[in-house]
Amino acid sequence: MEPKKTDKELLGKGVQHMAIAFIFMFISPVIIHSAFKNQDHPLYIPILVLGIISAIFAILMAFKGLKTIMNSIFGKK
């Protein structure tokens, strides 16, 4: 039985997803902090919602990236 080889193309996609998640992990707290610093501004709620959505997106991209990396290394079951 031949050992399973790592799918390099799938691994690249997983690393790309992780890079996007990494960027959003830094952007979203800055947006949320900016919203809380300007609570009297009329755009407080939309900016806060944008920050929360980007934080959720970062978490989802991290999970998707990890899942893709694991599939590239171990293969789908």
N, CA, C and O atoms as CSV, one atom per row, in Angstrom:
chain,resi,resn,atom,element,x,y,z
A,1,MET,N,N,0.839,-1.175,0.000
A,1,MET,CA,C,0.000,0.000,0.000
A,1,MET,C,C,0.891,1.248,0.000
A,1,MET,O,O,1.808,1.372,0.813
A,2,GLU,N,N,0.612,2.143,-0.900
A,2,GLU,CA,C,1.409,3.355,-1.066
A,2,GLU,C,C,0.958,4.424,-0.062
A,2,GLU,O,O,-0.243,4.605,0.136
A,3,PRO,N,N,1.903,5.137,0.579
A,3,PRO,CA,C,1.501,6.168,1.542
A,3,PRO,C,C,0.818,7.341,0.847
A,3,PRO,O,O,1.123,7.662,-0.301
A,4,LYS,N,N,-0.103,7.970,1.554
A,4,LYS,CA,C,-0.846,9.109,1.017
A,4,LYS,C,C,0.070,10.319,0.902
A,4,LYS,O,O,0.791,10.655,1.842
A,5,LYS,N,N,0.037,10.965,-0.248
A,5,LYS,CA,C,0.840,12.170,-0.477
A,5,LYS,C,C,-0.009,13.404,-0.187
A,5,LYS,O,O,-1.230,13.386,-0.345
A,6,THR,N,N,0.648,14.458,0.232
A,6,THR,CA,C,-0.045,15.711,0.519
A,6,THR,C,C,-0.449,16.382,-0.790
A,6,THR,O,O,0.360,16.515,-1.709
A,7,ASP,N,N,-1.709,16.800,-0.862
A,7,ASP,CA,C,-2.213,17.526,-2.028
A,7,ASP,C,C,-1.763,18.986,-1.902
A,7,ASP,O,O,-2.329,19.755,-1.125
A,8,LYS,N,N,-0.750,19.350,-2.669
A,8,LYS,CA,C,-0.130,20.677,-2.542
A,8,LYS,C,C,-1.093,21.805,-2.929
A,8,LYS,O,O,-1.078,22.872,-2.316
A,9,GLU,N,N,-1.924,21.571,-3.939
A,9,GLU,CA,C,-2.869,22.604,-4.374
A,9,GLU,C,C,-3.909,22.873,-3.282
A,9,GLU,O,O,-4.242,24.024,-2.999
A,10,LEU,N,N,-4.410,21.809,-2.683
A,10,LEU,CA,C,-5.384,21.955,-1.607
A,10,LEU,C,C,-4.737,22.579,-0.374
A,10,LEU,O,O,-5.373,23.366,0.327
A,11,LEU,N,N,-3.494,22.240,-0.108
A,11,LEU,CA,C,-2.762,22.835,1.003
A,11,LEU,C,C,-2.595,24.338,0.787
A,11,LEU,O,O,-2.716,25.116,1.733
A,12,GLY,N,N,-2.320,24.748,-0.442
A,12,GLY,CA,C,-2.190,26.170,-0.762
A,12,GLY,C,C,-3.481,26.930,-0.518
A,12,GLY,O,O,-3.462,28.053,-0.013
A,13,LYS,N,N,-4.612,26.313,-0.880
A,13,LYS,CA,C,-5.899,26.959,-0.626
A,13,LYS,C,C,-6.156,27.101,0.866
A,13,LYS,O,O,-6.681,28.116,1.323
A,14,GLY,N,N,-5.779,26.069,1.624
A,14,GLY,CA,C,-5.957,26.139,3.073
A,14,GLY,C,C,-5.110,27.221,3.702
A,14,GLY,O,O,-5.577,27.938,4.587
A,15,VAL,N,N,-3.885,27.350,3.262
A,15,VAL,CA,C,-2.995,28.406,3.784
A,15,VAL,C,C,-3.530,29.777,3.386
A,15,VAL,O,O,-3.419,30.733,4.154
A,16,GLN,N,N,-4.104,29.878,2.199
A,16,GLN,CA,C,-4.690,31.146,1.752
A,16,GLN,C,C,-5.882,31.521,2.644
A,16,GLN,O,O,-6.032,32.682,3.023
A,17,HIS,N,N,-6.721,30.545,2.975
A,17,HIS,CA,C,-7.849,30.806,3.870
A,17,HIS,C,C,-7.351,31.248,5.249
A,17,HIS,O,O,-7.929,32.142,5.868
A,18,MET,N,N,-6.284,30.622,5.720
A,18,MET,CA,C,-5.733,30.985,7.024
A,18,MET,C,C,-5.139,32.398,6.998
A,18,MET,O,O,-5.220,33.124,7.989
A,19,ALA,N,N,-4.546,32.785,5.874
A,19,ALA,CA,C,-3.992,34.135,5.752
A,19,ALA,C,C,-5.107,35.181,5.783
A,19,ALA,O,O,-4.964,36.229,6.414
A,20,ILE,N,N,-6.206,34.896,5.108
A,20,ILE,CA,C,-7.353,35.810,5.130
A,20,ILE,C,C,-7.905,35.911,6.545
A,20,ILE,O,O,-8.229,37.003,7.011
A,21,ALA,N,N,-8.014,34.769,7.233
A,21,ALA,CA,C,-8.504,34.776,8.614
A,21,ALA,C,C,-7.571,35.580,9.508
A,21,ALA,O,O,-8.029,36.324,10.375
A,22,PHE,N,N,-6.266,35.436,9.303
A,22,PHE,CA,C,-5.277,36.157,10.101
A,22,PHE,C,C,-5.431,37.664,9.924
A,22,PHE,O,O,-5.350,38.420,10.893
A,23,ILE,N,N,-5.652,38.096,8.689
A,23,ILE,CA,C,-5.841,39.533,8.423
A,23,ILE,C,C,-7.093,40.042,9.121
A,23,ILE,O,O,-7.070,41.094,9.760
A,24,PHE,N,N,-8.186,39.293,8.999
A,24,PHE,CA,C,-9.437,39.726,9.615
A,24,PHE,C,C,-9.402,39.632,11.139
A,24,PHE,O,O,-10.162,40.328,11.814
A,25,MET,N,N,-8.533,38.783,11.691
A,25,MET,CA,C,-8.396,38.713,13.147
A,25,MET,C,C,-7.784,39.988,13.706
A,25,MET,O,O,-7.965,40.289,14.886
A,26,PHE,N,N,-7.069,40.734,12.892
A,26,PHE,CA,C,-6.533,42.015,13.332
A,26,PHE,C,C,-7.438,43.179,12.955
A,26,PHE,O,O,-7.510,44.164,13.690
A,27,ILE,N,N,-8.127,43.083,11.826
A,27,ILE,CA,C,-8.976,44.186,11.372
A,27,ILE,C,C,-10.238,44.314,12.220
A,27,ILE,O,O,-10.619,45.421,12.600
A,28,SER,N,N,-10.889,43.191,12.518
A,28,SER,CA,C,-12.177,43.263,13.202
A,28,SER,C,C,-12.102,43.863,14.619
A,28,SER,O,O,-12.980,44.655,14.961
A,29,PRO,N,N,-11.117,43.539,15.455
A,29,PRO,CA,C,-11.074,44.228,16.753
A,29,PRO,C,C,-10.828,45.726,16.630
A,29,PRO,O,O,-11.313,46.504,17.452
A,30,VAL,N,N,-10.085,46.134,15.618
A,30,VAL,CA,C,-9.854,47.567,15.409
A,30,VAL,C,C,-11.169,48.260,15.050
A,30,VAL,O,O,-11.454,49.350,15.545
A,31,ILE,N,N,-11.964,47.630,14.192
A,31,ILE,CA,C,-13.260,48.202,13.810
A,31,ILE,C,C,-14.194,48.265,15.012
A,31,ILE,O,O,-14.863,49.276,15.225
A,32,ILE,N,N,-14.246,47.189,15.801
A,32,ILE,CA,C,-15.126,47.165,16.976
A,32,ILE,C,C,-14.672,48.213,18.000
A,32,ILE,O,O,-15.505,48.907,18.583
A,33,HIS,N,N,-13.385,48.329,18.217
A,33,HIS,CA,C,-12.864,49.332,19.157
A,33,HIS,C,C,-13.184,50.741,18.677
A,33,HIS,O,O,-13.546,51.609,19.471
A,34,SER,N,N,-13.051,50.960,17.381
A,34,SER,CA,C,-13.369,52.269,16.813
A,34,SER,C,C,-14.847,52.604,17.004
A,34,SER,O,O,-15.198,53.753,17.272
A,35,ALA,N,N,-15.704,51.605,16.865
A,35,ALA,CA,C,-17.133,51.839,17.058
A,35,ALA,C,C,-17.428,52.208,18.508
A,35,ALA,O,O,-18.205,53.128,18.765
A,36,PHE,N,N,-16.814,51.499,19.461
A,36,PHE,CA,C,-17.075,51.789,20.868
A,36,PHE,C,C,-16.474,53.124,21.312
A,36,PHE,O,O,-16.979,53.739,22.251
A,37,LYS,N,N,-15.416,53.578,20.662
A,37,LYS,CA,C,-14.831,54.877,21.004
A,37,LYS,C,C,-15.718,56.029,20.535
A,37,LYS,O,O,-15.643,57.128,21.084
A,38,ASN,N,N,-16.561,55.788,19.520
A,38,ASN,CA,C,-17.401,56.841,18.945
A,38,ASN,C,C,-18.883,56.485,19.083
A,38,ASN,O,O,-19.608,56.446,18.089
A,39,GLN,N,N,-19.323,56.231,20.294
A,39,GLN,CA,C,-20.707,55.809,20.508
A,39,GLN,C,C,-21.723,56.905,20.220
A,39,GLN,O,O,-22.888,56.607,19.954
A,40,ASP,N,N,-21.310,58.155,20.268
A,40,ASP,CA,C,-22.247,59.246,19.994
A,40,ASP,C,C,-22.362,59.560,18.501
A,40,ASP,O,O,-23.174,60.400,18.113
A,41,HIS,N,N,-21.575,58.909,17.673
A,41,HIS,CA,C,-21.608,59.127,16.225
A,41,HIS,C,C,-22.831,58.440,15.626
A,41,HIS,O,O,-23.225,57.374,16.100
A,42,PRO,N,N,-23.449,59.032,14.580
A,42,PRO,CA,C,-24.650,58.412,13.995
A,42,PRO,C,C,-24.392,57.058,13.325
A,42,PRO,O,O,-25.320,56.264,13.173
A,43,LEU,N,N,-23.162,56.789,12.928
A,43,LEU,CA,C,-22.856,55.515,12.279
A,43,LEU,C,C,-22.316,54.475,13.260
A,43,LEU,O,O,-21.660,53.518,12.849
A,44,TYR,N,N,-22.587,54.656,14.553
A,44,TYR,CA,C,-22.085,53.738,15.578
A,44,TYR,C,C,-22.573,52.309,15.346
A,44,TYR,O,O,-21.770,51.376,15.331
A,45,ILE,N,N,-23.871,52.131,15.168
A,45,ILE,CA,C,-24.445,50.790,15.010
A,45,ILE,C,C,-23.952,50.106,13.733
A,45,ILE,O,O,-23.539,48.948,13.802
A,46,PRO,N,N,-23.976,50.776,12.555
A,46,PRO,CA,C,-23.477,50.081,11.354
A,46,PRO,C,C,-22.002,49.684,11.440
A,46,PRO,O,O,-21.623,48.618,10.955
A,47,ILE,N,N,-21.174,50.524,12.047
A,47,ILE,CA,C,-19.752,50.197,12.179
A,47,ILE,C,C,-19.565,49.027,13.144
A,47,ILE,O,O,-18.738,48.149,12.900
A,48,LEU,N,N,-20.334,49.011,14.243
A,48,LEU,CA,C,-20.260,47.909,15.193
A,48,LEU,C,C,-20.704,46.598,14.539
A,48,LEU,O,O,-20.080,45.557,14.745
A,49,VAL,N,N,-21.767,46.649,13.763
A,49,VAL,CA,C,-22.254,45.453,13.058
A,49,VAL,C,C,-21.203,44.978,12.055
A,49,VAL,O,O,-20.967,43.776,11.931
A,50,LEU,N,N,-20.574,45.906,11.344
A,50,LEU,CA,C,-19.517,45.546,10.406
A,50,LEU,C,C,-18.346,44.857,11.127
A,50,LEU,O,O,-17.792,43.881,10.620
A,51,GLY,N,N,-17.982,45.358,12.285
A,51,GLY,CA,C,-16.906,44.752,13.065
A,51,GLY,C,C,-17.266,43.358,13.546
A,51,GLY,O,O,-16.428,42.457,13.506
A,52,ILE,N,N,-18.492,43.166,13.997
A,52,ILE,CA,C,-18.927,41.853,14.473
A,52,ILE,C,C,-18.996,40.863,13.320
A,52,ILE,O,O,-18.594,39.710,13.470
A,53,ILE,N,N,-19.501,41.300,12.177
A,53,ILE,CA,C,-19.567,40.418,11.008
A,53,ILE,C,C,-18.167,40.028,10.549
A,53,ILE,O,O,-17.937,38.875,10.183
A,54,SER,N,N,-17.230,40.973,10.565
A,54,SER,CA,C,-15.867,40.639,10.151
A,54,SER,C,C,-15.190,39.700,11.150
A,54,SER,O,O,-14.356,38.884,10.757
A,55,ALA,N,N,-15.536,39.801,12.438
A,55,ALA,CA,C,-14.986,38.878,13.434
A,55,ALA,C,C,-15.529,37.468,13.211
A,55,ALA,O,O,-14.782,36.493,13.297
A,56,ILE,N,N,-16.815,37.360,12.928
A,56,ILE,CA,C,-17.416,36.051,12.625
A,56,ILE,C,C,-16.800,35.472,11.361
A,56,ILE,O,O,-16.530,34.273,11.292
A,57,PHE,N,N,-16.576,36.321,10.358
A,57,PHE,CA,C,-15.950,35.878,9.109
A,57,PHE,C,C,-14.536,35.347,9.369
A,57,PHE,O,O,-14.128,34.351,8.772
A,58,ALA,N,N,-13.795,36.007,10.253
A,58,ALA,CA,C,-12.436,35.553,10.580
A,58,ALA,C,C,-12.464,34.168,11.218
A,58,ALA,O,O,-11.640,33.315,10.890
A,59,ILE,N,N,-13.400,33.946,12.118
A,59,ILE,CA,C,-13.506,32.642,12.772
A,59,ILE,C,C,-13.881,31.560,11.758
A,59,ILE,O,O,-13.299,30.476,11.756
A,60,LEU,N,N,-14.852,31.860,10.900
A,60,LEU,CA,C,-15.273,30.882,9.896
A,60,LEU,C,C,-14.150,30.560,8.907
A,60,LEU,O,O,-13.975,29.404,8.523
A,61,MET,N,N,-13.397,31.571,8.499
A,61,MET,CA,C,-12.288,31.336,7.565
A,61,MET,C,C,-11.187,30.509,8.232
A,61,MET,O,O,-10.545,29.691,7.573
A,62,ALA,N,N,-10.965,30.714,9.522
A,62,ALA,CA,C,-9.957,29.922,10.229
A,62,ALA,C,C,-10.367,28.451,10.278
A,62,ALA,O,O,-9.544,27.566,10.043
A,63,PHE,N,N,-11.639,28.193,10.584
A,63,PHE,CA,C,-12.111,26.809,10.598
A,63,PHE,C,C,-12.049,26.180,9.215
A,63,PHE,O,O,-11.651,25.025,9.060
A,64,LYS,N,N,-12.448,26.960,8.206
A,64,LYS,CA,C,-12.414,26.444,6.832
A,64,LYS,C,C,-10.974,26.173,6.396
A,64,LYS,O,O,-10.705,25.172,5.733
A,65,GLY,N,N,-10.052,27.058,6.765
A,65,GLY,CA,C,-8.646,26.868,6.421
A,65,GLY,C,C,-8.053,25.641,7.095
A,65,GLY,O,O,-7.333,24.867,6.464
A,66,LEU,N,N,-8.357,25.463,8.388
A,66,LEU,CA,C,-7.855,24.280,9.093
A,66,LEU,C,C,-8.423,22.998,8.505
A,66,LEU,O,O,-7.709,22.007,8.354
A,67,LYS,N,N,-9.703,23.020,8.175
A,67,LYS,CA,C,-10.324,21.832,7.585
A,67,LYS,C,C,-9.695,21.510,6.232
A,67,LYS,O,O,-9.445,20.343,5.930
A,68,THR,N,N,-9.439,22.521,5.424
A,68,THR,CA,C,-8.824,22.312,4.113
A,68,THR,C,C,-7.398,21.784,4.252
A,68,THR,O,O,-6.989,20.894,3.508
A,69,ILE,N,N,-6.649,22.328,5.197
A,69,ILE,CA,C,-5.280,21.852,5.424
A,69,ILE,C,C,-5.291,20.400,5.882
A,69,ILE,O,O,-4.488,19.595,5.412
A,70,MET,N,N,-6.192,20.063,6.793
A,70,MET,CA,C,-6.280,18.676,7.262
A,70,MET,C,C,-6.681,17.730,6.132
A,70,MET,O,O,-6.165,16.616,6.042
A,71,ASN,N,N,-7.602,18.172,5.265
A,71,ASN,CA,C,-7.991,17.333,4.124
A,71,ASN,C,C,-6.835,17.148,3.150
A,71,ASN,O,O,-6.701,16.088,2.540
A,72,SER,N,N,-6.003,18.171,3.002
A,72,SER,CA,C,-4.880,18.040,2.068
A,72,SER,C,C,-3.823,17.084,2.608
A,72,SER,O,O,-3.167,16.391,1.830
A,73,ILE,N,N,-3.651,17.035,3.913
A,73,ILE,CA,C,-2.633,16.176,4.510
A,73,ILE,C,C,-3.130,14.744,4.650
A,73,ILE,O,O,-2.437,13.803,4.266
A,74,PHE,N,N,-4.325,14.579,5.198
A,74,PHE,CA,C,-4.822,13.239,5.519
A,74,PHE,C,C,-5.811,12.686,4.498
A,74,PHE,O,O,-6.100,11.489,4.516
A,75,GLY,N,N,-6.330,13.515,3.618
A,75,GLY,CA,C,-7.323,13.072,2.644
A,75,GLY,C,C,-8.707,13.066,3.237
A,75,GLY,O,O,-8.870,13.037,4.457
A,76,LYS,N,N,-9.716,13.095,2.369
A,76,LYS,CA,C,-11.108,13.071,2.832
A,76,LYS,C,C,-11.483,11.679,3.261
A,76,LYS,O,O,-10.986,10.687,2.727
A,77,LYS,N,N,-12.371,11.617,4.239
A,77,LYS,CA,C,-12.839,10.318,4.723
A,77,LYS,C,C,-14.231,10.029,4.231
A,77,LYS,O,O,-14.789,8.976,4.540
